[in-house]
């Protein structure tokens, strides 16, 4: 199979050609979804001077991964023959150029004339309407297909679920028309099988007509221009063109399936599905073939198996593939990585970057497979052992599943699948309760009086008892035992220890029973206890000789030299037990990254704001870092930018982070040393950026004046380059003289910058439109609302704080401009109407009439204009609206007070219309129902006559 441009020639831009860039359609976050590239065009917010704004037609071929979020195919992969995690999407786009007629015509011509696909095997669907949204059937699209010669019995309407495409909960969307192919053919009518999950009738092309924007409130607003966004799966197209019944029977997959067979003990792939696939062997072939393609492409594009976002999804893909390799295909370790050369052979011509990175892909797959196989074997033993001890017809215990999930990182779907194979169900209610408890604990931490505080904070009597019994303090030096391995990955070694004492309900104990939460005191540990502003480690411990029993470590605290590990005892735990400790590596690494970044930030703040800037506090979590410091005034936008730039420079230099313990008295002599006002242990740990600690300690050394040198007990990266990026996403004054900044690093920082750039483009677009001469009040009001919405988004979205401040300044000015313009336009319109009414009533004492007005504000301005120009006149005006509502505004001449009240006048009139009103004796307003308007006019006149 060869890759070629599948579309017709024309005035288009080619985007995302094979080999041009990373996976374009990670359905995980706005920054990663392919169609967000063109979202500003769809919404009309694209900068008019940008290159993007010049495109009218685009064709592209892009790498796509659908394995999370709204468009998630992961669980379908392997169960059928046409879903994939990674696939190649062929797309064509129109931005306000052609629309339904041309899009359908080109698609039909390409499929039937260029590719010569039999017409009688093609079925098309269209949007059948949705009354709840007020949308009728897309008859325009239906009629286009009929005019193209598609038989009426092959043109089928479907509901919102199948034929209305949306990126997410908000954003551009619209009806779509799908083209389906019947693999069987033979003159049969397969209309009944369309959209029914049949492997024989499969969608190959989706043509989306972007007509609307889904707002935050859920309503649909028409887009200013109509656009076309189509996507055709290359794998499914190749299946049709090669006259196959399954994607896995094409030359995109058969070489990989053959390689799998050579590397495992399973029978050859037969293409079986469902009940016919005994033992799920064929499903395993499909899973492994699909997933190894996804792994190769994603790793090449810089997405590695990890613990958040796209990295977490890729980790799930890898682990799913590994399990099918080992447990279903009975393959030896290494099968998955051995398939990489075959994937490169199949896709390497289109994506040459695969060829260049083949060895790296294999190494990363092997490393992750080895780690997971170890966890998988341990988890399998735990499940089997638990099942043997269970009573018949009972659910699998939630606490064991929670231990697998939280400690070994088992995906929930994998736990369910392994239990399903044994005919057992998980106690999901109890499991969900554990999830909620954990979420609450992480959100707020243990409160006073809760188990978390009584089990991890030694009371004074217990501490004295420990010391009196000569129980040694915990040696926690192993927490610093880690190193950089291949590919820049950090390696953390487990630690063997002995249980010295258990602590529960403010009481030291030698034994704790199963199911009880307690504090565990060990002779040594590699867990980091919460201190120095850094969150504690989490992880698990196992007893030596009992590898299949995990004791989750939920938090770690330091008290009087003793490190207390908060643990839920899965089984009886005793003093003297020998245990092995495993930290949650992802959490630890995230804390290390953010702690090193905190030191960089501290140095940068002093460099930009001056040496008088002193740290007042900090907090490091896996998600972000917080830093409080002295300041003489508000930090400016320019200073925030400068601080970020200093940090960026240090990251780019990839300086070595030197760490060493030295006597406290010697450390305090270092000129320029950064230290907060708190007690330090002796010896104390010095963390020095780029300069060896011994150089810092030499007499008369000025090194600490030129770099970051701090007293710190936290865990740190070994090189600054691993921080990757830092973005300050918040800065505010806590009290006068003390400011707080919050920053994110790595991928979170990159995402914050991308979001900031997108919002800056939207603000720029609104600013340009505001400068245009707008004479329509509704148009200016909509622009004002758009500014208001953007203001809220900018205030609440994680983005660089300097950029937020800039955009907020611009938006504030735009809001003033918009409000002034609306008032000016309303006043101009009110003056025109008032002149007409003055001429009509010629200084009569009372004016009662109906006029058209777009808003109550305009209606009130007309009333004010009339009374200003004719001071002795009292005025009441009604304005019927298209919605059936009637607006009311009135003003009474001061000469008629106090006997004639505007508020009473408005209440009498609006009550006649089954409405409400209010105001003062001079001015009042209200509204009612149009059905009572004529009676209301009569009431208004009679009321006025009775008061004059």
N, C-alpha and C positions, 0 to 999 in steps of 0.2 A: 504494500500500500504506500502510495506517495502522497505527500502533502502538496496541495495546490490551492490557488485562490479559487474559492467556490462561487464567486459572485460575478455578476455581469459588469462590464466596464462602464465607466461613467464618471461624473465630476465628484469624486470622493477622496477622502483621506484614509490611508491605511494606518490602523492603530493596533499595537500589540501583536505584531507578527511573530511567528514562532521564533523562540530564542531571544525575544526582546526584553523580557522582564519577569518579575516574580509572579506567583499565582495571583490571578486577578480577581478571583471570586470566592475568597474565604467568607462564608456567610456567618461571620462572628461579630463584627463590629463595623460601624459606618466607614471607618478608614480602610476596611479591607474588601468591601463589596464593589464589584466592578462597575456597576451602574452609577455609583456615586461619583465616578469620574466625570460623568456628564450631567449630574444633578443640577448644577447651576444653570445649564442650558435649559433643562426641562422646566425649571422654575422661573426662568427669565432673569436670574440674578447674576449671570456671568458678566465679568468685566468686559465692556465693549471693546477695549483695546487689547484684550488678551488673545492669544493664538486660538484658544478654544472657541471664542466667539466667531471666528472666521469659518468654522466648519459648517457645511450644510448637509453633507453626506459622509458617512464613515463606514468602512468595512474593517473587520478585525478577526483575528484568531487568537484566543486567549486561553491560558491555563486556568482551570477552575477546580476548586475543591469545595464540595458541599458535604460538610460533616458536622455542622453545628448551627444553632440559631434557627431562623424562620424556614430556610430551605435546607433541610437536613436529610440526606440520603443514607447515612451510615448504617442504620439498622436494616435497610432494605438490601444492602450490598451482600451478595452471596445467596440470598433467598430466591432471587430471580435472575434473569440473564441479561438485564438491561440497565440496572442502576449501578452507579460508580461513585466512589469518593472523589477521585481525580478523573476529569475528562477534559476534552478540548472543545471549546464552544466557538462555533462559527457565527459571527453576528454581522448584521448590517443595520445602519442607523440613519434616520432622517431627522434633522432638527429644523422643523418648520418648513421643510421643502415638500417632498411627496408625502402622501398619507395612505389610506387604506387601499384605494384603487390600485395605485402603483405598486405598493408593497406586496399585495396578494398576487398581482399579475406577474411581477418579477419572480416571486417564489414559485408560482405554478410553472412558469416558463423554464426556470432552472431545473426543477425536478422532472418535468415531463418531456422537455425538448432537449435540454443539454444532457441530463443524466438518463433520459429515456426510461424513467420509471413508469410502469403501466398505470394509466389513469384510473382504471377500475379497482386498483388496490389502495388508492388514496381516499381518505375521509377527512373532512374538515369540520372543526367545531367553531362555534361563535358564542358570544355572551348572550344568554337568554333573558337577562334582566334581573332586577332585584327590587321588589316593591318597598322593602324596608329602607332602601337608600334612595328611593324615588327614581330609579334608573330603569328605563325600558329596555327591551331587547335590542341588540345591535343589528337592526335590520339592514343598515347600510352595508355592513360587512357581509351579511348573508346574501344580499343582492349582488355584491361584487363577485362572489364565488359562482352564483348562478349564471351571471353574464359570462364568466370565463368557461362555462360549459360543464361545470361540476353538477352531476345529477342531484336533484333535490333530496333524494334518499341518502346521499352521501354528505349532506350539509346539515349538521346537527347542533341544536342549541343546548347549552349546559349552564349550570348555575355559577354563582359567585365563586364557589370553591374551586372550580376547574377552569373558569374562563374570565377571571378578573385578576390581574397580576399586580402585586404590591411588593415593594422592597422590604418594608417593615411596617411598624405601627403607624408611622407617618411618612410623608414624602410623595414623590411622583408615582402615579399608578394609572391604571386604565383597563379597559376590556381587551381581551386577547383572542386570537384565533389560532388554533393548533392544527397541524397537519399530521395525521396518523397513517401508518402503513400496515396493511394486512399481509403478514408473511405467508399466509396460506394461499390466498387468491383462489383461482380456479372458477371464477365466475360467481362465487357465493356473495351474499350480502352480509357483511360483518358489522353493520351499524350497531347492533346490540352489544358488541364487545368493546366498543370505544369507551375509554375511561373506566373500564371495569377491572383493571389489573390483569388483563389477559396478556401472556407473553407473546401471543401471536399477533396482537393488534397494539402497536406501540407508537407513541408520539415521537416524531422526529424533528419537528420544527415548531417553534412558538413565535408568533408575531404579536407583539404587544403594542397597543395604540395608547401612548401616553397622553391622556386627555385631562386628567384630574390631579389634584394634590390632596392627599389625606392630611387633614389638620390635626393638631393635638386633641381638639375636642371630638374628633372622630368624623366630622363632616367632610364632604368632598367639595372642593372648589375647582372650577375649570381652570386649566392652565392657559396662559395667554396665547400660546402657540401649540399646535398639535405635533407630536413627534412619533417616530416609529423606532422600536427597539426589538430586533429579532434575534433569536438564538437557536441554532441547530447543532445538536450533538454530533461531533465527528464520528464517534464510535458507532452510534446508531445508523448514521448515514452509510458508513463503510459496510455495516451488516447488510444493508439493502443492496448496495452496489456490488457486493461480492456474493449476493444471492445466498446468504446464510440465514439461519433461524435465530441465531444468538450472537450477541456482541463477542462472546468468548470463543466463537468459532472463526473469527476473522484473524487476519495475520497480525493484528495488533496484540492478540492475546495467545494464540496457539504456540508460539515459541516459548512463552513464559510457562504455559501449562505443561509443555513437554519437559522443560527444565525442572519443574516441580516434581514431575513423575520420576525423573532420574535421581532426584535427591531424597526421595522418601520411600516408605515401604507400602504405600497405598496402591490400590488398583489404578489403572489409567483413567483419566477423566472421560466421562461418558455424557456429560451435559444433562444429568438428571436433576429434577427439582421436586420439592414437596415430599410426599410420602414415598415416591419412587426412589428417592435418594436415601437409601438405608445407611444409617450411621453418619449422615451429613457429610460424606466424603466429597461429593461433587460441590457442595456448598463451600467446603473448606478450600478446594482448588480455586474457586472463584474469589473467595475472600482474600486469599494469599496473593493471587495474581493482581487483583485490583489494588490491594493495599501496598504492595511493593512498588507499584508504579507511583502511587501517591507519595510514598516515603522518598523515593529517588528525586522526584520533582521538587518537593518541598525542601528537603535538606539542601539541595543544590541552590535553592533560592534563599537560603539563610534562615529557614524555619526549622528548628531542632525540637525533638521531643522534650517537653518541659512541663511546667506546672501552672500555667495561666494562659488564657486566650488561645490563639492558634497553636501555640506550643503544646498546650494541654490536649487539644483535640488530636494533634499528631501523635502524642504519647498514647492516646486511646487506640488510634489506628494501629500503631505498632504492636501494642499489647494484644489487641484482638487477633492480629495476624500471627503472632508468636504462639498464642494458645491453640489456634487451629493447626498450626504446623506440628506442635508437639503432641497434643492430645488427640487430634482427629487423624492427621496424616501420619502420625508416629514417626516424624522426621527427627533426625539428630539435630542438636544445636548447630546453628550456622546456616541452615537452609535458606533463611530469608536473605541474608547477605550474599549468599552464593548466586541468587537470582539477579543481582545488580548488573553483571555484564550482559545478561540477556535483555534486560530492560534498556540498557544503553544501546545495544545493537538495534532494537526496535525503534527507539525514539531519538537516538543520537544524531541522526541527520537533521531532524527538525530542531532539536535542542542540543547543540554542540556543547553547551555547558555541562551536560551530563557526562560526556566523555572526559572532560577535564577534571571532574570531581568524583569519578567513580570510586577511587580508593577511600576518599574521605567518607562517602556514603556508606561503604561497607563497614568501615571502622565504627561509625556512629551506630549503625544498626546492630552490630555485634555487641557493642558495649551495653546498649539498652536491652538487648535480648538477654544477655547474661544476667543482668540485674533482675529482670522480670521473671526469668525462669526460676531463679532462686526463690523469689516471692511466691510464684505460682505453685511450686512444689510444697512450700510451707503452708500456703493457703489450702491446697488440696488435702493435705494431711489434717489440718484443723477441721475442715468441713467433714471429712470422713469420720474422724474421731468423734466429733459432736453428734453426727447422725447416728452413730452406733450407740451413743448414750441416751438418745432421745426416746421418749415414750412414743408408741405408735399413734398415728393420726394427730400429731402435734406439729406446730409451725417451728421453723428454724429459729433459735433464739436471737433476738435483736442485738444483744450485747456482743455476741460473737461476730455477727455480721459487721457491727460497728467497729470492732477491733480490726477486722480485715480491711474495712474501708478506710479507717482513719490511720492505721499504723502501717499497713502494707501498700496502701494506695490502690486497692482493688476497685475498679469501676463497678458501680451498682449493677449495671446490666450484665457484667461478667458473673457476679455473685448469683444473680437471678438465673442466669443460663446454667450454671453448674448445679444449682439446686433443682432446676426444672428437669435436668437429665436424670435426677434421682427421684423425681416425682414428689418433691417437697417444696413447700412455699415458705417464704420468709414472713415473719411476724412484722408486717409492714407498719402497722399502727404503732407498735412499740419502737420500731426503728425510727419512724418519723418523729416520735417524741424525743429520742436521743438527738436527732438532728436539730430540733428546735432548742433543746437545752444547750447544745454546743453553740448554736448561733447566739443565744442570749448571753452565754458566758463570754464569748468572744466580743460581743458588742459592748457589754457593760462591765465585765469582770466580776469576780465574786464580791458580794456585798458583805458587810459586817454581819457576823452571825451565821453565814452560810458555810457549808462544808469546806469550800475552798480556802477560807481564811483560818478555820480552826485546825486544818490538817497541814498547812504549809508554813504557818507562822508560829514558831516555838514560843510558848509562854515562858516566863522567867523561871518558874520552878523546874520545868522540864529541861531548860537549857542548863540550869545549875546541876541537875542530876546527871546530865551527859558529861559535863565537865568534871564533876566529882567522881564519876565512874571511869575517868580517864579515857572516854571514847574519843578517838583522835578526830580532829577536824577533817573535813573532806578535801582530798587532793583533787582540785579541778583543773590542774594544768593540762590534762589531755584535751580540754576544749580548744586549745590552740594547735592541736596536732592535725594539720591538714596541709595539702600540697596541690600544686597545679599539675594535672596529668596531661595526656595527649589532647589535642584540639582545644586546649585552654579550659578544660573542665576541671573543677575542683574535686579532689578525692578526700573523703572523710573516713577515718578508720574507726571501727567499733572499739569499745572499751570494755574490758572485763573488770568486774567489781564484786564486792561482798556486801550483803545487806547487814548493816550494823544495828539498826534499830528502826522500828516502825512507830508512827505517830498518828493518833486518831482521837478526835474529840478532846484535845488538850491533854492527852495522856500517852506516855511512852509505852509501847507494847512490843512483845517479842513475836507475836503472831497476829495475823489479820485474816479473817475468813473471806471466802469467795463472795464477790459482789459488793464488798465494802470499799469505800474510797479512803485513802490514807496518804500520809506522807512517808516516803522511804528515804532513809539516811544511809548513804553508802560510804565506803572507805575512799573511793575515787570515782570520778565521773568525767565524761566528755560533753555533758550538757552545760549550756550557758545559763546561769541563773539570772533572773531579771535584776539588772543593776546598771548604773551609769547611763540610764535613759534608754537602754536597749531591751527590747522584749525578750522573754526567755525562750529557750528552745522547746520544741515538742518532739515526740518520737515514740519509741517503745523499748521495752526491755524483755529479754527472754531468760529463762533459767537454763543454765548449762545442762546438757543432757535431755532437755525437754524443749526441743526447737519449735514445736508446734503450739506453744502456749504463749500468747503475746500479752504483755502488760502495758497498755497505753500510758505514756507519760504526757499529761495534759498541761502541766506548767512546772516551773522550777524556780525555787526561791532560795536566797542565801540568808542565813540567820546565825550570827555568832560563829562564823566559820564553817557551819554545817550547811551543806546543800540538800534541800528537801525537795524530792521529786513527788509531785502529786500524781498518784496512780490509782486506778480502779483495779482491784485485785480480781482477775478472772478466776483464779484458783487461790487456795490458801497460800499465803506468803509468810515466810518465817525469817527471823534474824539468822544469819549464817548461810542463807542461800547464796549460791554463786550465780551471778547474772551477767549478761552481755548487753551493752547499751547501744542503741542505734538512733542517731539524731535524724530528724526530718531535714534532709539535706537541702531541699528547695527553700524551706523557710529560713534555715541558717544562712544560705547563700544570699538570699534577699536582704536579710538583716545586715550581713557583712557589707553588701553593696551600699546600702543606705547609710551605714555608719561611716564608712570611708568617705562617702559623698558629704556627710555632715562635716567632717574635718576639712574637706575642700571648700565647702561653703563658708565655714568659719574663717578660714584664711582669706577667701575672696572678699568677704564683708569687711574685714580689717583693712585689706588692701584698698578697697574702694571708698569706705566710709571713714577710715583713719584708725590709728592704733588705739584710740580710746574706746573703740567698740569692743565691749566685753560680753562674753556669753553669760546668759542668765538662766539657761535651762535648755534641755533638748529631749526629744523622744524619738526613738528609732523603732519602726515596725517593718514587717516584710513589705507592706504596701507603700509606705511613704516615710518621710522624715519631717520633724518639726524642730525649729530652732528659734529660741528667744534671745534677744540681745539688746544692749543699751543703744539708744539712738537719741541724737539731739533734736531731731525733727522728723518729718515724714520722709520716707525713702522715695526718691523721684523715679520716674520711668527710666531716665537715662542711667541712674545708678543701678537699678535692677538689671538692665541690659549689660552693664559693665561687670556686675557680679557674675552673671551667667557666663560671660565671655571669659573671665578669669578661670572659672571652673572648667569650661570647655578646653581651654589651652592646656590645663593640667591633665585632663583626660587624654587629649591628643598626644601629649608627651609620653604617656604610658609609664610614668615614674614608678620605681620600686617603692613599696611601702615597707619601711624598716621598723621592726618591733624588738624591744629588748627590755628586760627588767634591770633596774639599777637602784642603788640606795636612794632613798627619798631625799636625804640631805644633799646629795650630789645633783639630783635632778632639779632641785629648786634653785640651784645656782646658774642654770642655763638661762642666758639672756634671751628674752623674747619667747620664753615658754608659755604656751596657752594652757591655763588650768582654771577650773571653776572652783569656787570657794567651798570645798567639802573635804572630808577626811579621806586620805589616800592610804592604802596599805604600804608597808615597807618590807621589802623593796617594792618599787612602783614601776608600772609598765609605761615606757615611752613609745609613742608612735610617731615616726618621723618620715616625712614625704620626700623621697629622692636623695636624702642625705643619711648615710649610716649613723646609727646612734652614737658610736664611738667618736665620730667626727664632731657631733653636736656637743659632746661632753668635754672636748678639749678646751684648755684654758683660752680665754679671750675669743672663743669662737662666736662668729656672728651669723652662723648658718641658720639658727632658729629665727632670725629676723627676716630671712629671705624665703622661707618655706614654712610649711605647716609642721609644727612640733608640739605635741600635746601629751599630757598625762591621760592615759585611757586604759581601762581594763576590758574594753569591748573586743569583739572579734572583727577583723578587717580583711579586706582583699589584699592580695600580695602585689598587685599592680593596679594603677589607677585606670588603665584602659578598660578594665572590666566594668567600670561604671557606665560606659557607653555614652550616656547623655544625662543632663540634669536640667530640669525646668522648675522654676519657682512658680507655683500655681496659686499662691495666696500670700499676701503681705498686709498686715494691719497692726495698728497700735493697740496693745492690751491696756496699758495705762500710759499716761504721759511719760515719755522717756524710755519706754520698753516696747519693742516691736516683736512681732512673731511672723516667721515665714514658714510656709509648708512647701515642700518640694518633692518631686517624684524623679525617678531615675530610669535608665534603660528604655524598655519598650513603652512604659507608661509615659515617659518624657517625650518620646517620639510621637506617640499618639496625641499628647496634649498640643504639641507644635502643629501637627497636621490639622487638628480641630481648629486651632487658632487661625491658621492660614485660610481655612474654609470660611470661617466667620468674618475674617477681614475682607475677603472677596465679596461676601454678601453685604457688608456694611458699605463697601465702596460702591457697589451697584446701587444701593438705595440712595447714597449721596449723589450719584450722577443723575438719577431719576428726579431727585428733589430739585436739582438745578434747572430742569426743564420747565417750560411755562405750562403750568397745569391750571385749567380754568374750571375743571369739574370738581365739585365739592366731594362727591362720593370717592372719586379717584384719590383726592388728597387725604380724605379720611382713611382710606385703605392703606395709603402710604404711612400715615401716622400710626395706624395699628401695627403695621409691619415693623416700624421703628420700635414701638413698645414691646413687641414680641422678641425682637432681636436683643433689646436691652435686658430682658429677663434671661434669655439664653446665655448671653455673654456673662451675666452676673453669676450664673449657677453652673457653668460648664468648666471642667478642668482644662485650663489653658495657661500659657505663660502670663504671669501677672502683669508684666510691663505692657504686654499687648492688650490685656483686658482693660488696663487703665486708659490706654490710647483710644481703644474702641468706645469705652464708656464716655470719654470726653466728646468724641465725634457724635455719638448717638444722642447725648444730652443736647448738643447744639442742634442736631437734626430734629429732635422732638420739639424744641422751641420754635424752630423754623416752620415745622409742619403745623403746630398749633396756631401760630400767628397767621399762616396762610389760610387755614380753615376759617378762622374768625374773620379775616379780611374778605374772603369769598362769600361767607354767610352774610356779612354786613352789606356787601355790594348787592347781593340778591334781595336782601330785606329792604334796602332802600328803593329798589325798582318796584317791588310789590307795594310798598307803603305809598309811593307816589301815585300809583294807579288807584288805590283805595281812597286817598285824600281827594283826588279828582272826582271820584264816584260819589262820595258822601258829603263834600263841601261843608266842613266844619259843623256837622251835626253833633249833638251832645253824646250820642251813643252810636258806636259802629259794631255791628254783629254780622259776621260773614264767614264763609268757608273759602279757603285758599289752598293751593297745593304747596306743600313744604316737605322737604326731605327729612327734617328732624325737628324735635321740640325746640332745639336751640335756635334754629332759623325762625320758627314761628314766634318765639318770644322776642327775637330781634325786630321782627315786623311790628309787633305790638308796641315795643319801646319806641321805634321810629315814628309811628303814628302819634303817640302821646307826646313825644318831644316836639313834633311839628304842629300839633293841635292840643295845647295844654289843657283846654277845658273839656276834652273828649274822653269818655271811657270806652275801652275797646275790649271785645271778646272775639277771638278767632278760633275756628275749628279747622282741622286739616285731616281729611280721610286718608288712610294709608292702604297700600296694596294688601297688607296682611289682614285687613278687616278692622284694624284699630283706628280710633279717631283721637288725634292729639288736640289738647285744649290749652290756650294761653289767654290771660286777661290782665288788664291794668285799669285801675280806677283813678279818675282825676282827683287830685288832692282837694279840690273845691267841693267834692261830694262826700268827703269824710266828715264825721265818722259813721254817718247813717248808711253809707253804701260801702260794703266790704268786698274786696276782690276775692278773698278766700271763700266767703260764703257764696259768692256768685259762681265760682268755679265748682264748688261742691254740689250746688243745686243742679248745674248743667251736667256734670259727669255722673251724678247719681241717676239722672234720667237715662244715661247710656250704660248703666250698670257698671260704672267705673269708679275711680277714686281721684281725689284732688287735694291740694293743700297749698299753703302759701301765707302771705301777709295781707293786711288790709289793703295794701296798694297793689301788689303783684301776686299772681297765683297761677298754677298750672296743674294739669292732670291729663287723664285719658279715659276712654270708654270704648263701647262697642258701636260699630257703624249702624247696626240695626236701629238704634235709638237716636240717630243723629237729627232727624227732622223734628222729633219731639224736643230734643235738646235745644235746638234753635228757638223754638217757641218759648220754652222755659227761660232761656237767656233773655229774651225780649221782655217777657212778663216780669221777671225778677228785676230787671233794670228799671222798667216803668214804675214798679211799686216803690222803688227807692228814690226816685227823682221827683 
